[in-house]
């Protein structure tokens, strides 16, 4: 798992040092040579996803406004973070790229957001230091990680999510011709570009179920482009994760019943 973290960190640090805005939104006007004329538009665009989080929760009978701590995975340059900070009392904004995090801190200062804690998450140990939170938010981030790392990240997130808290995130669940072999992936040299990956929907649903989540809403959103089936997902934490206990050579779940 650490090898996967390290590989993705190297790729995104390079992107953060060379094309920080474009690596978040891959359109030409946000490239380094064009960004001066479009930076205000870039940061304004983060509000739409935060508004979508609020409205998606609301139509499912969940009020998230001022509901405590929000954990954002893949904050980039704080494009959405600055808008999350207006809705939540505290935001923990994490990224794997130190280059992006440096710029995100500048963004928070520029917009006067003082309730954001920035966190460099580049290892299982760093991820384990994330405190419990009430809301999870991650858009156009998980798709840039290989499937074993997507599953690992989501499992940890759901374990740290408080009871009745919600997770709102996006990821691709299908692409024609996509396949993944961990051995082949680790044997290849990183190409230095932006990777795109898929977590199949049955695997996603298994992660949610295993970690005590209830699927509230899932819908196609087109965020990954025409070559992928991308989904936006709303999950609510309904129970604690059921621990596994060893019985002889097999594995069973311990069921805890409470009135």
KARARA-V203039 format. One record per residue. N is the residue number from 1. SS is DSSP state (H for helix, E for strand, C for the rest). OMEGA is omega in whole degrees, 0 to 359 (none if undefined). Layout:
n=<N/N>
ss=<SS/SS>
omega=<OMEGA/OMEGA>
This chain:
n=<1/2/3/4/5/6/7/8/9/10/11/12/13/14/15/16/17/18/19/20/21/22/23/24/25/26/27/28/29/30/31/32/33/34/35/36/37/38/39/40/41/42/43/44/45/46/47/48/49/50/51/52/53/54/55/56/57/58/59/60/61/62/63/64/65/66/67/68/69/70/71/72/73/74/75/76/77/78/79/80/81/82/83/84/85/86/87/88/89/90/91/92/93/94/95/96/97/98/99/100/101/102/103/104/105/106/107/108/109/110/111/112/113/114/115/116/117/118/119/120/121/122/123/124/125/126/127/128/129/130/131/132/133/134/135/136/137/138/139/140/141/142/143/144/145/146/147/148/149/150/151/152/153/154/155/156/157/158/159/160/161/162/163/164/165/166/167/168/169/170/171/172/173/174/175/176/177/178/179/180/181/182/183/184/185/186/187/188/189/190/191/192/193/194/195/196/197/198/199/200/201/202/203/204/205/206/207/208/209/210/211/212/213/214/215/216/217/218/219/220/221/222/223/224/225/226/227/228/229/230/231/232/233/234/235/236/237/238/239/240/241/242/243/244/245/246/247/248/249/250/251/252/253/254/255/256/257/258/259>
ss=<C/H/H/H/H/H/H/H/H/H/H/H/H/H/H/H/H/H/C/C/C/C/C/C/C/C/C/H/H/H/C/C/C/C/H/H/H/C/H/H/H/H/H/H/C/H/H/H/H/H/H/H/H/H/H/H/H/H/H/C/C/C/C/C/C/C/C/C/E/E/E/E/E/C/C/C/C/C/C/C/H/H/H/H/H/H/H/C/C/E/E/E/E/E/E/C/C/H/H/H/H/H/H/H/H/H/H/H/H/H/C/C/C/C/C/E/E/E/E/E/C/C/C/H/H/H/H/H/C/C/C/C/E/E/E/E/E/E/C/C/C/H/H/H/C/C/H/H/H/H/H/H/H/H/H/H/H/H/H/H/E/E/E/E/E/E/E/E/E/E/E/E/E/E/C/C/C/C/C/C/C/H/H/H/H/H/H/C/C/C/C/C/C/C/C/C/C/C/C/C/H/H/H/H/H/H/H/H/H/H/C/C/E/E/E/E/E/E/E/E/C/C/C/C/C/C/C/C/E/E/E/E/E/E/E/E/E/C/C/C/C/C/C/E/E/E/E/C/C/E/E/E/E/C/C/C/C/C/C>
omega=<179/178/178/177/184/180/180/178/180/182/185/172/177/179/179/180/185/182/187/181/182/180/177/177/190/172/190/183/178/173/188/183/183/194/184/182/187/185/179/176/180/183/177/183/180/182/184/180/178/175/180/174/183/183/178/178/184/182/175/174/182/177/183/185/179/186/174/189/174/175/178/177/181/184/180/180/180/179/176/184/183/178/173/182/176/185/185/182/179/176/171/186/185/174/180/184/177/178/177/182/177/179/179/178/177/179/180/178/180/182/176/179/185/183/180/171/181/187/176/181/183/181/173/180/179/179/181/180/179/179/176/184/185/183/173/183/177/181/182/179/184/183/181/179/178/186/179/179/175/181/181/180/182/178/180/179/183/177/181/180/182/178/182/173/182/173/180/186/182/173/175/180/178/169/180/177/181/172/182/173/182/180/180/181/182/179/181/174/175/183/175/181/183/181/174/184/185/165/184/185/177/178/178/181/178/178/181/181/182/187/172/179/173/178/181/180/173/183/176/182/178/186/183/180/188/183/184/168/183/182/167/191/172/181/173/180/185/180/175/179/180/181/176/176/183/176/182/180/183/180/179/175/173/182/179/182/178/176/none>
